[in-house]
Amino acid sequence: MEADKLLFEDGVDMIGEPDGLSGRWAEDWSSELRDRVQRSDLIAVLTVNTLRTEVSPDQRSTHWLVAEVGDVLKGEYEGELGLATMESSIGFSTVERERANLLHKPMVVFAKWVADDAGVVRAHWHLAPATKNIVSAVRLSLAGAQPAKTEIIEHTD
């Protein structure tokens, strides 16, 4: 599905406090979170312990993240999870940019298992910081509730 390519772009966002977003940014973030929660095969809090980069003979880079899975919020998984983002992936540049910020920090993974043309199944994924606000929003979405929104009204005299 084409929408899944954008939701599970093999990339990362570092928006840990979505309450600071407003307008279209807030709407997009809420919509993407809702869709990721609904379409994910696995949602879990994990810690990236290893990040390495491979360069193929034709000079194409792939970042490999090896993470220890902790609290599973949806689906089933135990142990280490390997995640790859290739240079051709939509989210590659986000991992490239945030490499130094990914190691040894709790993150939420939204993963979708996808079979390629050869039948090999691998995860396409999205990472977000595992802040209290993010984990709470995921839990609320899993429970079918909508996260509360605060509306600020300016009074002028």
Buried (B, 14 or more C-beta within 10 A) or exposed (E): EEEBBBBBBBBBBBBBEBEEBEEEEBEEBBEBBBBBBEBBBBBBBBBBEEBEEEEEEEEEEBBEBBBEBEEBBBEEBEEEBEBBBBBEBBBBEBBBEBBEEBEEEBBBBBBBBBEEEEEEEBBBBBBBBBBEBBBEBBBBBBEEEEBEEEEEEEEEE
